[in-house]
Amino acid sequence: MDIEKVNSMDFGEFVDVFGNVVERCPLIAAAVWSQRPFSDLQDLKQHFYAFIDALPQSGQEGILRCHPDLAGRELQLGTLTAESQREQSGAGLTSLGADERLRLAELNAQYRARFGFPFVLAARLSDRAAVPRELARRLHCPRAQELRTALGEVKKIARLRLADLLGIDPARL
Ligand SMILES: NC(=O)NC1=NC(=O)NC1=O
């Protein structure tokens, strides 16, 4: 998909296509649509990032809270979005042993208890061994730093999802 096609989309089509670039936050795509026309595909991505960066902290934390836990209840219940299901299974999180799943659940609970939002990481850039390691490491970070780190992961997820939707290599975004 090229930038002319993106710029030609009406509101409904744009949100249908890009509404889950940020997990369960179609409002972001709705807001980005009003910024068209985009000069190129990188500019489109930058507008998603700029919206996230411009939010007050409460809004940024709200974005994190829209993310399902890694290897959590939604994965067990099969209620993940298609993108999240692909990302989590791609990281091997659908084939964890009971002890691995329990350890992740415990770490996720500790993380959420400490920060008040869920642990977010770009699962496609990680794997079943790295996820608990990263979670355990980030659990001890200062809150302000951890919020920045988590939003950075949201942007990585968004870039990979955008690249999929546009049919291009993520390195080009
Ligand atoms: N809590 C999370 O990090 N969730 C997720 N990361 C991904 O890459 N996909 C998800 O659903």
The ligand as a MOL file (V3000), in Angstrom:
LIG
                    3D

  0  0  0     0  0            999 V3000
M  V30 BEGIN CTAB
M  V30 COUNTS 11 11 0 0 0
M  V30 BEGIN ATOM
M  V30 1 N 1.4680 -6.9250 27.3810 0
M  V30 2 C 1.9910 -7.0110 26.1400 0
M  V30 3 O 3.1450 -6.6780 25.8990 0
M  V30 4 N 1.1530 -7.4670 25.1540 0
M  V30 5 C 1.5900 -7.6150 23.8670 0
M  V30 6 N 2.7900 -7.3950 23.3310 0
M  V30 7 C 2.7400 -7.7000 21.9920 0
M  V30 8 O 3.6560 -7.6440 21.2000 0
M  V30 9 N 1.4920 -8.1070 21.6750 0
M  V30 10 C 0.7370 -8.0900 22.8100 0
M  V30 11 O -0.4500 -8.4180 22.9830 0
M  V30 END ATOM
M  V30 BEGIN BOND
M  V30 1 1 1 2
M  V30 2 2 2 3
M  V30 3 1 2 4
M  V30 4 1 4 5
M  V30 5 2 5 6
M  V30 6 1 5 10
M  V30 7 1 6 7
M  V30 8 2 7 8
M  V30 9 1 7 9
M  V30 10 1 9 10
M  V30 11 2 10 11
M  V30 END BOND
M  V30 END CTAB
M  END
